[in-house]
Amino acid sequence: MNTDSVCADCAEQLAHCHETLVIHTDGDAECFDGTCTESWEEHAIVATCTDLNWICACQKTGDSLPHAA
């Protein structure tokens, strides 16, 4: 029995990213994979800093965060 699992997007050779895309208050996006060049739509997980309970510099400005799609 083969226990190796393959991501469906990998199997189909589709552009995608396995890491989380974080949206900051100013609208900038940052992927946990520092070399990622994929668009927002090509991330399976999109979140704000607040969603992740992650305190970053953008939250200290008092701006409200946009909702992740």
Secondary structure, 3 states (H helix, E strand, C coil): CCCCCCCHHHHCCCCCEEEEEEECCCCCEEECCCCCCCCHHHEEEEEECCCCCCCCHHHHHCCCCCCCC
